[in-house]
Amino acid sequence: MFDRHSIQLKLAGITFLLLVFTVCSLIALTNAQMETAFGDYISLHLSVMEHGPAETMFIHSVHQSLWWVGLFFILLGLIVTSIIAANITRPLRRLTRAAAAVEHGDFNQCVPVDSSDEVGRLTKVFNGMTARLAQNECAQRDFFASITHELRTPLALLQGTLENMTAGVTEPTPERLFAMQEEIMRLNRLVTDLRDLSLAQAHELRLHLRPTDLGQLAQQCTMLIQPLLDEKEQMLQCQIPEHLPRLMLDADRMRQVVGNLLVNASRHSRSGSHIRLTIREQSDCIELCVANDGPCIPAEDLPHLFDRFYQSADHAPGGSGLGLALARQYTESHHGTIAAVSTPEEGTVFTIRLPKA
């Protein structure tokens, strides 16, 4: 049973009505032209002004034959237009069924592309959209699983420690209380990072932009990270030119970006190694590079370095897996780019480019 609002019915109906109008018009014009021509022929060759019974019967049979031929073509046109309309709208019906499945949460939909017209291009866009939705759904499941893993262990430890203290099994010494405080602060930082990361990915993160000297900001980060470097006996080499042009930056966010890169470089470098911080002024941007001579990152890991909670096979302990993800989101919020290159000869280099304008 056809839906009166369907495109197939409308397309077939309009085409059929146009065909009926054309056939009827042709038959009417042909009948009129034939009757006039036949009358002229009779008058010219038989010298008879009026049609006799035989002539009238002949004209009537010709009219009737033309109408039967017209009816045949109208019926044929009805069948052909129905088939053509069905073929034209078949991809749309497939898209409708696939969209209904997506509406109910089934994102694994791929509609065959049978043409390169507008409907074919729409189908390609739809397939790309469903593939992205399926990827996002998988990433969301992994994201929540990672959050659960990151929060469950410290919360269980805190709960167990507090239960032991309240039961008198464990004495609430200052050392234990300080360790619990550090764990709570780590959880608080994790929740804050997750909130900022979600806001940045939704393009709703508020930036407090003001003219900032990136060189001075980087020097502040090096002073903050110095205790970590001293602990591992690592050397930080800085190449920061003076009088860099000021950029419109959120200083707190960019300080966190540079700090994350430096901490990441220290964690993934052996004791006594060198870490290099370089800032260069380009024609259209300011380029900041953080390099270390730690183990080379496998090529298959490089595309995933900036994913949330991603940890390589040889990751160093102590990280939450959000530092590089935040670095990418904060950098992109400033209309900049961040990339990583890792080779056995030069180690791993993270490069941030921030536009001047």
C-alpha positions in Angstrom: 0.0 0.0 0.0 1.5 3.3 -1.2 1.9 6.3 1.1 0.4 9.3 -0.6 3.2 11.4 0.6 6.0 9.2 -0.8 8.3 10.6 -3.4 7.9 7.5 -5.5 4.1 8.0 -5.8 4.5 11.7 -6.5 7.2 11.1 -9.1 5.2 8.3 -10.8 2.0 10.3 -10.7 3.4 13.5 -12.1 5.2 11.6 -14.9 2.0 9.6 -15.7 -0.2 12.7 -15.8 2.2 14.4 -18.1 2.2 11.3 -20.3 -1.6 11.1 -20.4 -1.8 14.8 -21.2 0.7 14.4 -24.0 -0.9 11.3 -25.5 -4.4 12.8 -25.4 -3.3 16.0 -26.9 -1.5 14.2 -29.7 -4.6 12.0 -30.4 -6.9 15.0 -30.4 -4.7 17.0 -32.7 -4.1 14.0 -35.0 -7.9 13.3 -35.2 -8.7 16.9 -36.0 -5.9 17.1 -38.6 -6.8 13.8 -40.1 -10.5 14.7 -40.4 -9.7 18.0 -42.1 -7.2 16.4 -44.5 -9.7 13.6 -45.3 -12.4 16.1 -46.0 -10.1 18.1 -48.3 -9.2 14.9 -50.1 -12.8 13.9 -50.7 -13.7 17.4 -51.9 -10.7 17.5 -54.3 -10.9 14.0 -55.8 -14.6 13.0 -55.6 -16.2 16.5 -55.8 -18.4 15.7 -52.8 -18.9 18.3 -50.2 -20.4 16.1 -47.5 -19.3 12.8 -46.1 -21.3 9.8 -46.8 -22.0 6.8 -44.5 -18.8 5.1 -45.7 -16.6 8.1 -45.1 -18.1 8.7 -41.7 -17.6 5.1 -40.7 -14.0 5.3 -41.9 -13.3 8.4 -39.9 -14.9 6.9 -36.8 -12.9 3.7 -37.1 -9.7 5.8 -37.4 -10.6 7.8 -34.3 -11.3 4.7 -32.4 -8.1 3.1 -33.4 -6.1 6.1 -32.4 -7.7 6.1 -29.0 -7.0 2.4 -28.5 -3.4 3.0 -29.4 -3.3 6.0 -27.1 -4.8 3.9 -24.3 -2.2 1.2 -24.9 0.7 3.7 -24.6 -0.9 5.2 -21.5 -1.0 1.8 -19.8 2.6 1.1 -21.0 3.6 4.5 -19.7 2.0 3.7 -16.3 4.1 0.6 -16.0 7.3 2.2 -17.2 6.9 5.3 -14.9 6.2 3.0 -11.9 9.4 1.0 -12.6 11.5 4.2 -13.2 10.2 5.9 -10.0 10.8 2.7 -8.0 14.4 2.5 -9.3 15.0 6.2 -8.6 13.7 6.0 -5.0 15.2 2.6 -4.1 18.4 4.2 -2.7 16.3 6.6 -0.7 14.3 3.8 0.8 17.5 2.0 1.7 18.8 5.2 3.3 15.5 5.6 5.2 15.8 2.0 6.6 19.4 2.6 7.5 18.6 5.9 9.2 15.9 4.3 11.2 18.4 1.7 12.4 20.8 4.4 13.4 18.0 6.2 15.3 17.6 3.0 17.3 21.3 2.9 18.1 22.6 0.5 15.4 25.5 2.6 13.9 27.0 -0.3 11.8 25.1 0.7 8.7 26.6 0.8 5.2 24.3 1.5 2.3 25.5 0.3 -1.2 26.4 3.2 -3.6 24.9 2.4 -7.0 25.4 5.7 -8.7 27.5 8.9 -8.7 24.6 11.3 -8.8 23.2 13.4 -5.9 21.7 10.3 -4.3 25.0 8.5 -4.6 26.9 11.4 -3.0 24.3 11.5 -0.3 24.8 7.8 0.3 28.6 8.2 0.6 28.1 11.1 3.1 25.7 8.9 5.1 28.1 6.0 5.1 30.9 8.2 6.3 28.6 9.6 9.1 27.6 6.2 10.3 31.2 5.0 10.3 32.2 8.1 12.4 29.3 7.4 14.8 30.3 3.8 15.2 33.9 4.9 15.9 32.7 7.5 18.4 30.5 5.0 20.1 33.4 2.6 20.4 35.7 5.4 21.7 33.0 6.4 24.2 32.8 2.9 25.6 36.6 2.8 25.9 36.5 6.2 27.5 34.1 5.2 30.2 35.9 1.9 30.8 39.1 3.9 31.2 37.5 6.3 33.6 36.1 3.5 35.6 39.6 1.9 35.8 41.3 5.2 36.7 38.9 6.0 39.5 38.1 2.6 40.9 41.6 1.7 42.2 42.4 4.9 44.1 38.8 5.1 45.5 39.0 1.5 46.7 42.4 2.2 48.3 41.0 5.3 50.1 37.9 3.4 51.1 39.9 0.5 52.5 42.3 2.8 54.4 39.4 4.8 55.9 37.6 1.7 57.0 40.7 0.3 58.6 41.2 3.7 60.4 37.7 3.9 61.7 37.8 0.2 62.8 41.1 0.9 64.7 43.0 -1.6 62.6 45.3 1.1 61.1 46.6 4.1 63.0 45.9 7.5 61.3 49.5 8.6 61.2 50.5 11.8 59.4 52.3 9.8 56.7 49.1 7.9 55.9 47.0 11.0 56.0 49.4 12.8 53.7 49.3 9.9 51.2 45.5 9.9 51.2 45.6 13.7 50.6 47.9 13.2 47.7 45.6 10.5 46.2 42.6 12.8 46.6 44.5 15.6 44.9 45.4 13.3 42.1 41.8 12.3 41.7 40.7 15.9 41.7 43.2 16.7 39.0 42.0 13.7 37.0 38.3 14.9 37.2 39.3 18.5 36.3 41.3 17.3 33.3 38.4 15.1 32.1 36.0 18.1 32.4 38.4 20.4 30.5 39.0 17.8 27.9 35.3 17.3 27.3 34.7 21.1 27.1 37.5 21.5 24.7 36.3 18.7 22.4 32.8 20.3 22.4 34.4 23.7 21.6 32.9 25.1 24.8 36.2 25.7 26.7 36.5 29.3 27.8 39.9 30.8 27.1 41.2 33.9 28.9 43.3 35.3 26.2 45.8 38.0 26.7 49.1 39.0 25.1 51.7 36.5 26.3 55.4 36.0 25.8 55.7 32.3 25.0 59.4 32.4 25.9 58.8 33.6 29.4 56.0 31.1 29.8 58.3 28.3 28.8 61.0 29.5 31.2 58.4 29.4 34.1 57.6 25.8 33.1 61.3 24.8 33.2 61.6 26.2 36.8 58.6 24.2 37.9 59.8 20.9 36.4 63.4 21.3 37.7 62.9 19.2 40.8 61.7 16.3 38.7 64.8 16.7 36.4 67.1 16.8 39.4 65.6 13.6 40.8 66.5 11.8 37.6 69.7 13.7 37.1 68.5 14.9 33.7 69.8 18.0 31.9 67.4 20.5 30.3 68.8 22.5 27.4 66.9 25.6 26.5 67.1 27.6 23.3 64.7 30.5 23.7 65.3 33.7 21.8 64.7 37.1 23.3 62.0 39.6 22.3 59.6 37.1 20.8 56.3 38.6 19.5 53.5 38.3 22.0 50.7 35.9 21.2 47.1 36.0 22.3 47.1 33.0 24.7 45.5 31.6 27.7 48.6 31.5 29.8 47.3 28.9 32.3 46.3 26.5 29.5 49.5 26.9 27.6 51.6 26.6 30.7 49.9 23.2 31.3 50.6 22.2 27.7 54.3 23.0 27.9 54.5 21.4 31.4 52.8 18.2 30.2 55.3 17.9 27.3 58.3 18.4 29.6 57.0 16.0 32.2 56.3 13.5 29.5 59.8 13.9 28.1 61.3 13.4 31.5 59.3 10.3 32.3 60.2 8.6 29.1 63.9 9.4 29.3 66.5 7.5 31.2 68.4 9.0 34.1 71.2 11.3 33.1 69.8 12.0 29.7 69.2 15.4 28.0 65.9 17.1 27.2 65.8 20.0 24.7 63.4 22.9 24.7 63.6 25.0 21.6 61.5 28.0 20.5 61.8 29.4 17.0 60.0 32.3 15.3 58.7 31.5 11.8 57.1 33.8 9.3 53.6 33.0 10.3 53.9 31.2 13.7 55.9 30.6 16.8 57.3 27.0 17.0 58.0 25.3 20.3 59.8 21.9 20.3 60.4 19.5 23.2 62.8 16.7 22.4 64.2 13.8 24.4 66.6 11.0 23.6 64.4 8.3 25.2 63.3 5.1 23.4 61.9 5.4 19.9 58.1 5.3 19.8 56.9 2.6 17.5 55.3 3.8 14.3 52.0 2.1 15.1 51.8 4.1 18.4 52.4 7.6 16.9 48.9 8.2 15.5 47.4 7.3 19.0 49.7 9.4 21.2 47.1 12.2 21.6 44.2 9.8 22.3 42.6 9.9 25.8 44.0 7.3 28.2 46.3 5.9 25.5 49.4 4.2 27.0 52.2 2.8 24.8 53.6 -0.7 25.6 56.6 0.9 27.4 54.8 3.7 29.2 56.2 5.1 32.3 54.2 4.8 35.5 52.5 7.8 37.1 50.7 9.2 34.2 46.9 9.3 33.7 47.0 9.1 29.9 45.4 12.6 29.6 48.4 14.9 29.3 48.9 14.6 25.6 45.2 14.6 24.9 44.8 17.8 26.8 47.9 19.3 25.1 46.3 18.7 21.7 42.9 20.1 22.7 44.4 23.2 24.3 46.7 23.8 21.3 43.8 23.4 18.8 41.7 25.7 20.9 44.4 28.3 20.2 44.1 27.5 16.5 47.5 25.8 16.6 48.9 22.4 15.8 50.8 19.8 17.7 52.7 16.8 16.2 55.1 14.1 17.3 58.1 12.6 15.4 60.2 9.7 16.8 63.3 8.3 15.3 66.1 6.1 16.7 68.7 8.8 15.8 67.1 11.9 17.2 64.6 10.5 19.8 61.1 11.9 20.1 60.3 15.5 19.2 56.9 17.1 20.0 56.3 20.3 18.0 53.7 23.0 18.7 53.0 25.7 16.2 51.0 28.7 17.3 49.9 31.3 14.7 51.0 34.9 15.2 47.7 36.4 14.1 
